[in-house]
Amino acid sequence: MSTSSTVSPGDSARDDLRAGRLSLGIELGSTRIKACLIGDDPSQVIAVGSHEWDNEFVGQVWTYSLENVWSGLQAAYADLIDNAESRYGLRPDGFAAIGVSAMMHGYLAFDAAGDLLAPFRTWRNTTTGPAAAELTDLFGVNIPLRWSIAHLRQAVLDDEPHVPEIAFLTTLAGYVHWRLTGRKVLGVGDASGMFPIDALTKTYDAELVARYDGLSAAGTPGSGIVDLLPEVLVAGQPAGALTEQGARLLDPTGTLKPGAALCPPEGDAGTGMVATRSVAPRSGNVSAGTSIFAMVVLERPLENVHHELDVVTTPAGDPVAMVHCNNGASELATWVGLFARFAAVAGQPLASDVVFDALFREALEGEADAGGLLAYNHLAGEPIAGLSEGRPLVVRTPDSRLTLANFMRAQLYGVFGTLSLGMRVLADEGVVIEEMFAHGGMFRTAGVAQRFLAGALGTPVTVTETASEGGAWGIAVLASYLRAAEHGQSLDDYLDEQVFANTAFNTTQPDPTDVAGFTTYLARYSAGLAVERTAVDALSLKEITL
């Protein structure tokens, strides 16, 4: 576990702690569960906590056990409480509001008794091809492989034995919220990754519900799909209160008091939008972690269906084009770990952050096109790139220039490679983006990943001091927004006037040399995907044992 943040000093934080004017945000990310505490000023972080975890590949399924969900949540919460005490000498025992966020999409199916029917299938699984294609044709909108409805339909098509017992489907955030409050609800942003949302009604699209029910009358349990899905709520709507049982799930010591109000649980895409103040049209953000995705708020509907783009919503229910890539910075982190190990065996051990910083800055010395090197970060299948399975590769020609600087630039470019393919489709649709915000740990080294992303997208990229806090802070802000929403303030106004009014923004303009270099890199990257596909065909995980 680790604890690091931009923390508000002084008496105001202590006053908030004593008075219980606290909003707690919890986010279950791909590699860390994070907890973030804010007070009366939502722009200031009081305390943080975290717990490292990772997915498992069991029986050809990317999954997390529910036991690890709760042990991880308890560890992150305990770390947060310890952090608050170490900074202010006070241990909070109750909160005004709480929010839960987690990885979107996937498949969590429960029976009437509340028991899990099949292992949690995360967004990373790409086994739903037939169902996703069928539903895309049926609905006339893109249904990605990772969406919950694609997982359910595939389970029906495969005649999985648990299907007749399904009484409830939800996401990871929806599951945790349900256990904390007893309410089966979901924020509209997270719900939009389960089933298409109507932009006017801000709930499941009634026409598409009818089409699905007609298709699946013989295969889906219950009287219709809506019976299985959580109730949809928008940001600011009350979503229940922390129960006695829920308080014990978070804090087994029994210190945490029940009663805190909870905001609608949201997905990591929605909380990333809040954390970067990108909920208005012509704004967007990029979130980089185990996966990487861009969210762009739309002014008008997309004209065509694209497999690279799916339409989700902001936490307020406004339509968003999402470019989601299953593979983000994990392979980059593995290479950094290798260099850290080299330093250690050479007798010069270095902290992980120091190694990241040194290697990222070395990338600035690389050639604009990475010297002819290519880096593919595909640990899992990547639908946008047409890959059913992942094969991380470093590829170069004999005349390429293998230097550390070029290697690291190629690795950083590789994180943005598949994302850029999807963003070019969005540009072809005529979608205007005035500014992109970025958040995630890889943006902590100032001026490196931010600069390369600006070059990759050809768009100004902005990072704030909360960039590395990301969704845990974003969901804490959504929890604090409950009070403002009671007085009729919109989410966009709340962010502008109360959250980001005094925030410093660091904006990097695209460097023409970087833009040209990345364009060359991406052309090679696209051509080199043939190597990736050959590697998948030649080394099928289902046919070999390593």
GUDREN-982982 format. One record per residue (C-alpha): y, z, x; residue in three letters; residue number from 1. Coordinates in steps of 0.001 Angstrom, whole numbers, padded with zeros to 6 digits. Each point is the difference from the previous one (the first is absolute). Example, Ala and Ser with C-alpha at 12.3 -4.5 7.8 and 13.67 -1.06 7.14 Angstrom:
// residues 2
        y        z        x  res    n
  -004500   007800   012300  ALA    1
   003440  -000660   001370  SER    2
// end
This chain:
// residues 546
        y        z        x  res    n
   000000   000000   000000  MET    1
   003533  -000633   001111  SER    2
   003461   000900  -001211  THR    3
   003100  -002063   000692  SER    4
   003032  -000941  -002057  SER    5
   003720  -000180  -000379  THR    6
   000556   003518  -001375  VAL    7
   003074   001435  -001674  SER    8
   001254   003061   001934  PRO    9
   001997   002985  -001134  GLY   10
   000528   002208  -002946  ASP   11
  -000287  -002637  -002740  SER   12
  -003698  -000467   000670  ALA   13
  -000600   003759  -000034  ARG   14
   001937   000303  -003254  ASP   15
  -002141  -002729  -001558  ASP   16
  -003166   001709   001232  LEU   17
   001048   003370  -001406  ARG   18
   001080  -001455  -003343  ALA   19
  -002991  -002315  -000375  GLY   20
   002250  -003095  -000239  ARG   21
  -002713  -002026   001641  LEU   22
  -001711  -003316  -000600  SER   23
  -003358  -000569   001656  LEU   24
  -001250  -003485   000755  GLY   25
  -003599  -000691   000980  ILE   26
  -001305  -003381   001087  GLU   27
  -003569  -000926   000846  LEU   28
   000360  -002830   002486  GLY   29
  -002690  -001944   001781  SER   30
  -000068   002164   003129  THR   31
   002083   003049  -000897  ARG   32
   000601   002233  -002962  ILE   33
   003642   001065   000163  LYS   34
   001974   002673  -001815  ALA   35
   003801   000022  -000085  CYS   36
   002364   002637  -001380  LEU   37
   003586  -000645  -001080  ILE   38
   002567   002243  -001642  GLY   39
   003142  -000403  -002065  ASP   40
   001143  -002802   002289  ASP   41
  -002765  -002614  -000302  PRO   42
   001128  -001801   003155  SER   43
  -000910   002945   002200  GLN   44
  -003563   000899   000947  VAL   45
  -000679   003742   000197  ILE   46
  -003595   000059   001207  ALA   47
  -002979  -002275   000496  VAL   48
  -003756   000300   000411  GLY   49
  -002786  -002426   000679  SER   50
  -003718  -000453   000447  HIS   51
  -001739  -002911   001695  GLU   52
  -002914  -001718  -001719  TRP   53
  -001537  -003436  -000123  ASP   54
  -002077  -002207  -002239  ASN   55
  -003740  -000408   000459  GLU   56
  -002049  -003193  -000253  PHE   57
  -003066   001118  -001945  VAL   58
  -002460  -002380  -001625  GLY   59
   002347  -002959   000567  GLN   60
   002792   001901  -001797  VAL   61
   003280   001305   001441  TRP   62
   000323   003466  -001518  THR   63
   001273   003576   000223  TYR   64
  -001984   002906  -001425  SER   65
   001658   002141  -002656  LEU   66
  -000952   003058   002047  GLU   67
   002148  -001338   002821  ASN   68
   002810  -000680  -002460  VAL   69
   000241   003677  -000879  TRP   70
  -000658   001467   003419  SER   71
   002643  -002360   001392  GLY   72
   002531   000880  -002699  LEU   73
  -000539   003701   000625  GLN   74
   000430  -000456   003751  ALA   75
   003215  -002034  -000387  ALA   76
   001402   002521  -002478  TYR   77
  -000827   002933   002265  ALA   78
   001634  -001824   002912  ASP   79
   003152  -000487  -002085  LEU   80
   000166   003685  -000949  ILE   81
  -000457   001012   003648  ASP   82
   002730  -002454   001007  ASN   83
   002436   001467  -002542  ALA   84
  -000717   003529   001242  GLU   85
   000387  -000950   003665  SER   86
   003383  -001610  -000671  ARG   87
   001517   002394  -002510  TYR   88
  -002134   003138  -000065  GLY   89
  -000908  -000609  -003646  LEU   90
  -003246  -001098  -001628  ARG   91
   000610  -001840  -003297  PRO   92
  -002314   001021  -002836  ASP   93
   001236  -002290  -002758  GLY   94
   001848  -003245  -000634  PHE   95
   002340  -001431  -002598  ALA   96
  -001693  -003391   000139  ALA   97
  -002966  -001699   001644  ILE   98
  -000950  -003648   000472  GLY   99
  -003265  -001592   001101  VAL  100
  -000294  -003405   001615  SER  101
  -002908  -001823   001603  ALA  102
  -001425  -003352   000999  MET  103
   000136  -002411  -002931  MET  104
  -002759  -002016  -001658  HIS  105
  -003707   000570   000478  GLY  106
  -002569   001439  -002338  TYR  107
  -000566   003578  -001133  LEU  108
  -002272   000133  -003049  ALA  109
  -000849   003241  -001828  PHE  110
  -002287   000905  -002867  ASP  111
   000909   002103  -003038  ALA  112
  -000737   003202   001916  ALA  113
   002435  -000986   002755  GLY  114
  -002669  -000764   002588  ASP  115
   000419  -002887   002442  LEU  116
  -002444  -002784  -000837  LEU  117
   000150  -002050   003219  ALA  118
   001498   000513   003460  PRO  119
   003765  -000540   000082  PHE  120
   000628  -003661   000848  ARG  121
   003321  -000296   001796  THR  122
   002470  -002883   000135  TRP  123
  -001715  -001110   003210  ARG  124
  -003133  -001298  -001734  ASN  125
  -000172  -003767  -000498  THR  126
  -003219  -000334  -002018  THR  127
   001635  -000933  -003323  THR  128
   000533  -003725   000558  GLY  129
  -001747  -001345  -003130  PRO  130
   001716   002516  -002277  ALA  131
   003453  -000521   001523  ALA  132
  -000305  -003790  -000357  ALA  133
  -001214   000286  -003588  GLU  134
   002817   002353  -001006  LEU  135
   002676  -002049   001770  THR  136
  -001071  -003025  -002061  ASP  137
  -000192   002053  -003194  LEU  138
   003378   001719   000380  PHE  139
   001999  -002747   001707  GLY  140
   001234   002556   002537  VAL  141
  -001444   000817   003392  ASN  142
  -002542   002818  -000073  ILE  143
  -000692   001032   003616  PRO  144
  -003374   001178   001224  LEU  145
   001238   003592   000397  ARG  146
   001290   000503  -003568  TRP  147
  -001865   002563  -002105  SER  148
  -000683  -002460  -002811  ILE  149
  -001663  -002377   002491  ALA  150
  -002263   002832   001177  HIS  151
  -000928   000887  -003571  LEU  152
  -000685  -003592  -000977  ARG  153
  -002112  -000533   003119  GLN  154
  -002029   003102  -000844  ALA  155
  -000590  -001503  -003468  VAL  156
  -000970  -003381   001451  LEU  157
  -002387   001703   002429  ASP  158
  -001505   002047  -002839  ASP  159
   000507   003231   001936  GLU  160
  -001860   002832  -001746  PRO  161
   002969   002371  -000119  HIS  162
   002196  -002318  -002103  VAL  163
  -001192   001150  -003472  PRO  164
   000899   003598   000951  GLU  165
   003633  -000693   000931  ILE  166
   002475   002059  -002002  ALA  167
   003033  -000154   002303  PHE  168
   001329  -002151   002832  LEU  169
   002847   000989   002261  THR  170
   001454  -000277   003487  THR  171
  -000068   002617   002738  LEU  172
   003468   001294  -000927  ALA  173
  -000967   000052  -003663  GLY  174
  -003162   001937   000815  TYR  175
   001796   002710   001972  VAL  176
   002719   000287  -002659  HIS  177
  -002659   000328  -002705  TRP  178
  -001670   002871   001829  ARG  179
   003321   001759   000610  LEU  180
   001328  -000325  -003559  THR  181
  -002837  -001000  -002314  GLY  182
   001941  -003140  -001020  ARG  183
  -001404  -003516   000372  LYS  184
   003232  -001856   000731  VAL  185
   001312  -002393   002630  LEU  186
   003384  -001201   001156  GLY  187
   000688  -003587  -001000  VAL  188
   000088  -001203   003610  GLY  189
  -003484   001324   000699  ASP  190
  -001250  -001133  -003404  ALA  191
   001178  -003535   000785  SER  192
  -002702  -000144   002668  GLY  193
  -002647   000836  -002577  MET  194
   000878  -002482  -002771  PHE  195
   002985  -002354  -000573  PRO  196
   003122   001641  -001436  ILE  197
   002358  -001446  -002627  ASP  198
   003538   000038   001476  ALA  199
   001515   000730  -003444  LEU  200
  -002314   002710  -001312  THR  201
  -000712   001437   003481  LYS  202
  -003630   000615  -000859  THR  203
  -003186  -002082   000121  TYR  204
   000611  -003564  -001177  ASP  205
  -001315  -000064  -003570  ALA  206
  -000832  -003717  -000003  GLU  207
  -001990   000282   003216  LEU  208
  -001720   003132  -001289  VAL  209
  -001178  -002023  -003011  ALA  210
  -001239  -002801   002257  ARG  211
  -001917   002438   002170  TYR  212
  -001526   001795  -002973  ASP  213
  -001132  -003341  -001404  GLY  214
  -001587  -000915   003325  LEU  215
  -001689   003338   000564  SER  216
  -000961   001123  -003494  ALA  217
  -003645   000101   000955  ALA  218
   000443   001579   003404  GLY  219
   002793   002596   000032  THR  220
  -000632   003426  -001557  PRO  221
   002236   001393  -002718  GLY  222
   001980  -001934  -002588  SER  223
   002204  -001732   002592  GLY  224
   001362   000100   003524  ILE  225
   003041   002105  -000923  VAL  226
  -002338   002843  -001022  ASP  227
  -001160   000202   003623  LEU  228
   003391  -000167   001725  LEU  229
   002625   002715   000602  PRO  230
   003101   000238  -002166  GLU  231
   002922  -001781   001685  VAL  232
   003264   001852   000717  LEU  233
   003203  -001102   001727  VAL  234
   001953   001933   002611  ALA  235
   001796   003007  -001460  GLY  236
  -002417   000594  -002860  GLN  237
  -001701   003420   000049  PRO  238
  -003671  -000292   000925  ALA  239
  -001324   003520  -000491  GLY  240
   000099   003301   001842  ALA  241
  -002042   001608   002759  LEU  242
  -002810   002021  -001577  THR  243
  -001650   003155   001328  GLU  244
  -003020  -002073   001007  GLN  245
   002215  -002608   001620  GLY  246
   001857   002629   002005  ALA  247
  -003312   001304   001356  ARG  248
  -001075  -003506   000968  LEU  249
   003111  -000391   002161  LEU  250
   000121   003587   001259  ASP  251
  -003342   001833   000023  PRO  252
   001753   003166   001237  THR  253
   001349   000516  -003532  GLY  254
   003628   000286   001131  THR  255
   001295  -003179  -001686  LEU  256
   001365   000635  -003493  LYS  257
  -000734  -002428  -002841  PRO  258
   002606  -001541  -002267  GLY  259
   001755  -002571   002198  ALA  260
   000948  -003201  -001818  ALA  261
  -001720  -003148   001272  LEU  262
   001462  -003479   000045  CYS  263
  -002209  -003019  -000742  PRO  264
  -002444  -000575   002876  PRO  265
   000861  -003115   001951  GLU  266
  -001546  -002375   002498  GLY  267
   001081  -000272   003605  ASP  268
   001783  -003277  -000730  ALA  269
   002274   001630  -002569  GLY  270
   000790   003030   002125  THR  271
   000745  -002302   002910  GLY  272
   002574  -001764  -002158  MET  273
   001625   003316  -000835  VAL  274
  -000069   001121   003630  ALA  275
   001837  -003154   001017  THR  276
   002426  -000286  -002936  ARG  277
  -001421  -003385  -000943  SER  278
  -000415   000121  -003784  VAL  279
   002721  -002499  -000954  ALA  280
  -000294  -003825  -000204  PRO  281
   000348  -001896   003299  ARG  282
  -001157   003072   001909  SER  283
  -003383   000556   001561  GLY  284
  -001922   002073   002470  ASN  285
  -002874  -000226   002418  VAL  286
  -002411   002897   000372  SER  287
  -002165  -000009   003113  ALA  288
  -003006   002246   000394  GLY  289
  -003743  -000663  -000190  THR  290
   001002  -002807  -002340  SER  291
   003330  -001816  -000014  ILE  292
   001781  -001250  -003072  PHE  293
   003374  -001280  -001148  ALA  294
   001581   000754  -003368  MET  295
   002839  -002220  -001257  VAL  296
   001764   000783  -003295  VAL  297
   000218  -003176  -002098  LEU  298
   002977  -001397  -001878  GLU  299
  -002217  -002365  -001995  ARG  300
  -003715  -000604  -000535  PRO  301
  -001891  -002008   002612  LEU  302
  -000451  -003636  -001000  GLU  303
  -003566  -000351   001249  ASN  304
  -003134   002049   000603  VAL  305
  -000671   000655   003699  HIS  306
  -002980   001832   001424  HIS  307
   002312   001351   002730  GLU  308
   002267   001733  -002553  LEU  309
  -000659   002478  -002749  ASP  310
   002549   001363  -002457  VAL  311
   000277   003772  -000221  VAL  312
   002985   002189  -000904  THR  313
   002492   002501   001339  THR  314
  -000486   003616  -001151  PRO  315
   002573  -000836  -002701  ALA  316
  -002095  -002934  -001224  GLY  317
   001948  -002983   001362  ASP  318
  -002128  -002951   001227  PRO  319
  -000712  -000282   003715  VAL  320
  -001740  -002655   002067  ALA  321
  -002447   001640   002364  MET  322
  -001467  -001507   003146  VAL  323
  -002875   002312   000885  HIS  324
  -002025  -000298   003196  CYS  325
  -003073   002153   000501  ASN  326
   000580   000243   003743  ASN  327
   003063   001616   001499  GLY  328
   000516   002070   003132  ALA  329
  -003494   001461   000502  SER  330
  -001088  -002514   002650  GLU  331
   003326   000417   001794  LEU  332
  -000562   003762   000069  ALA  333
  -003494  -000519   001433  THR  334
   001414  -001973   002924  TRP  335
   002660   002638   000589  VAL  336
  -002786   002585   000048  GLY  337
  -001820  -002036   002643  LEU  338
   003091  -000012   002234  PHE  339
   000461   003738  -000582  ALA  340
  -003572   000559   001156  ARG  341
   000645  -002092   003107  PHE  342
   002977   002206   000835  ALA  343
  -002166   003081  -000431  ALA  344
  -002865  -001203   002221  VAL  345
   002580  -001081   002587  ALA  346
   001131   003600   000161  GLY  347
   003266  -000544  -001862  GLN  348
  -000684   001126  -003592  PRO  349
   002744  -000905  -002451  LEU  350
   000704   001057  -003572  ALA  351
  -000778  -002626  -002615  SER  352
   003655  -000403  -000992  ASP  353
   000940  -000603   003636  VAL  354
  -002622  -002721   000339  VAL  355
   001124  -001664  -003230  PHE  356
   003621   000072   001128  ASP  357
  -000749  -001406   003470  ALA  358
  -002202  -002830  -001287  LEU  359
   002358  -000928  -002813  PHE  360
   002925  -000222   002420  ARG  361
  -002090  -002081   002368  GLU  362
  -000495  -002474  -002859  ALA  363
   003733  -000661   000069  LEU  364
  -000521  -001556   003438  GLU  365
  -002566  -002470  -001313  GLY  366
   000601  -003676  -000654  GLU  367
   001338  -000870  -003434  ALA  368
  -003302  -001654  -001029  ASP  369
  -002115   002689   001721  ALA  370
  -000869  -002400   002796  GLY  371
  -002607  -001884  -001989  GLY  372
  -002059   003123  -000819  LEU  373
  -001306   000691  -003496  LEU  374
  -001036   003360  -001428  ALA  375
  -001892   000335  -003280  TYR  376
  -000010   003492  -001511  ASN  377
  -002682  -000685  -002614  HIS  378
  -002235   003061  -000138  LEU  379
  -000714  -000691  -003669  ALA  380
  -000076  -003139  -002104  GLY  381
   003373  -001664  -000560  GLU  382
   000342  -002059  -003208  PRO  383
   003338  -001590   000952  ILE  384
  -001609  -001354   003177  ALA  385
  -003171  -001029  -001840  GLY  386
  -002190   002547   001817  LEU  387
  -002773   001813  -001860  SER  388
  -000606   002358   002943  GLU  389
   002022   001162   002953  GLY  390
  -000334  -001013   003655  ARG  391
   002729   001363   002290  PRO  392
   000553  -002490   002799  LEU  393
   002263  -000746   002947  VAL  394
   000096  -003758   000615  VAL  395
   001660  -002007   002760  ARG  396
  -000173  -003369   001659  THR  397
  -000472  -000451   003766  PRO  398
   003685  -000820   000433  ASP  399
   001267   003019  -001955  SER  400
   001746   002768   001921  ARG  401
  -001887   003278  -000230  LEU  402
   002477   002714   000893  THR  403
   000307   003479  -001449  LEU  404
   003319  -000952  -001604  ALA  405
  -001447  -003122  -001635  ASN  406
  -003124   001872  -001052  PHE  407
   001986   002719  -001749  MET  408
   002349  -002491  -001631  ARG  409
  -003029  -001904  -001300  ALA  410
  -001436   003229  -001398  GLN  411
   003250   000815  -001805  LEU  412
   000326  -003573  -001248  TYR  413
  -003610   000226  -001168  GLY  414
   000874   002904  -002316  VAL  415
   002521  -002284  -001719  PHE  416
  -002067  -003215   000110  GLY  417
  -001761  -000016  -003356  THR  418
   003018   001619  -001667  LEU  419
   002148  -002903   001191  SER  420
  -002380  -002530  -001557  LEU  421
   000507   001680  -003366  GLY  422
   003751   000366   000424  MET  423
   000339  -003728   000609  ARG  424
  -001600  -000612  -003398  VAL  425
   002608   002317  -001523  LEU  426
   002767  -001960   001736  ALA  427
  -001410  -003244  -001414  ASP  428
   000401   001527  -003475  GLU  429
   003738   000292   000687  GLY  430
  -000002   003808  -000010  VAL  431
   003157   001290   001691  VAL  432
  -000208   003085   002209  ILE  433
   003303   001377   001209  GLU  434
  -001474   002797   002081  GLU  435
  -003413   001412   000814  MET  436
  -000560   003671   000666  PHE  437
  -002898   001146   002155  ALA  438
  -001897   003251   000264  HIS  439
  -003106   001320   001656  GLY  440
  -000854   001608   003324  GLY  441
   000201  -003215   002031  MET  442
   003763  -000131  -000664  PHE  443
   000655   003330   001727  ARG  444
   000579  -001714   003356  THR  445
   003524  -001215  -000608  ALA  446
   000738  -003693   000305  GLY  447
  -003482  -001392   000612  VAL  448
  -002216  -000497  -003078  ALA  449
   003187  -000229  -002084  GLN  450
   001316  -002823   002198  ARG  451
  -003284  -001906  -000054  PHE  452
  -000297   000338  -003777  LEU  453
   003523  -001387  -000406  ALA  454
  -001022  -002958   002156  GLY  455
  -003236  -000488  -001936  ALA  456
   001732  -000007  -003399  LEU  457
   003306  -001566   001039  GLY  458
   001699   002783  -001972  THR  459
   002045   003078   000975  PRO  460
  -002246   003062   000191  VAL  461
   001337   003514  -000591  THR  462
  -001559   003295   001031  VAL  463
   001256   003459  -000959  THR  464
  -000636   003351   001604  GLU  465
  -002664   000661  -002654  THR  466
  -001927  -003145   000948  ALA  467
  -002921   001847   001557  SER  468
  -000241   002497  -002907  GLU  469
  -000617  -002772  -002498  GLY  470
  -001759   000667  -003256  GLY  471
  -000371   003779   000157  ALA  472
   003786   000287  -000010  TRP  473
   000241  -002809  -002566  GLY  474
  -002214   001809  -002509  ILE  475
   001881   003261   000639  ALA  476
   003176  -001907  -000943  VAL  477
  -001688  -001286  -003171  LEU  478
  -000940   003584  -000842  ALA  479
   003605   001133   000492  SER  480
   001171  -002927  -002163  TYR  481
  -001581   001648  -003072  LEU  482
   003091   002179  -000442  ARG  483
   002467  -002891   000437  ALA  484
  -001954  -002143  -002464  ALA  485
   000485   002661  -002672  GLU  486
   003731  -000774   000202  HIS  487
  -000522  -003752  -000307  GLY  488
   000574  -001006   003630  GLN  489
  -001924  -003117   001042  SER  490
  -002282   000102   003017  LEU  491
   002104  -002604   001832  ASP  492
   003194   002033  -000540  ASP  493
  -001739   003223   001001  TYR  494
  -001110  -001530   003285  LEU  495
   003440  -001476   000722  ASP  496
   002078   003000  -001024  GLU  497
  -002112   003039   000862  GLN  498
  -002684  -000986   002486  VAL  499
   001422  -002676   002293  PHE  500
   003755   000520  -000411  ALA  501
   000357   001519   003480  ASN  502
  -002980  -001617   001699  THR  503
   000432  -001920   003242  ALA  504
  -001486  -003504  -000177  PHE  505
  -001083  -001833   003147  ASN  506
  -000082  -003729  -000698  THR  507
  -001332  -002618   002413  THR  508
   000929  -003635  -000481  GLN  509
  -002637  -002635   000836  PRO  510
   000371  -001268   003561  ASP  511
  -000181  -003835   000047  PRO  512
  -002222   000094   003095  THR  513
  -002411   002399  -001728  ASP  514
   000009  -002143  -003153  VAL  515
  -000891  -003125   001969  ALA  516
  -002592   001824   002083  GLY  517
  -001697   001537  -003017  PHE  518
  -000015  -003356  -001787  THR  519
  -001925  -001451   002944  THR  520
  -002290   003035   000041  TYR  521
  -000690  -000279  -003743  LEU  522
  -000883  -003692   000271  ALA  523
  -002603   000873   002663  ARG  524
  -001084   003019  -002049  TYR  525
  -000625  -002171  -003084  SER  526
  -001995  -002553   002000  ALA  527
  -001940   002750   001743  GLY  528
  -001253   001424  -003297  LEU  529
  -002794  -002534   000375  ALA  530
  -001241   002149   002895  VAL  531
   000080   003049  -002248  GLU  532
  -002026  -001746  -002699  ARG  533
  -002536  -001186   002561  THR  534
  -000351   003555   001285  ALA  535
  -000634   001250  -003537  VAL  536
  -002643  -002658  -000590  ASP  537
  -001672   000575   003357  ALA  538
   000021   003801  -000122  LEU  539
  -000616   001105  -003565  SER  540
   000022   003768  -000358  LEU  541
  -002759  -000353  -002583  LYS  542
  -002334  -001744   002427  GLU  543
   000437   001902   003269  ILE  544
  -000224   003573   001142  THR  545
   002197   000887   002932  LEU  546
// end
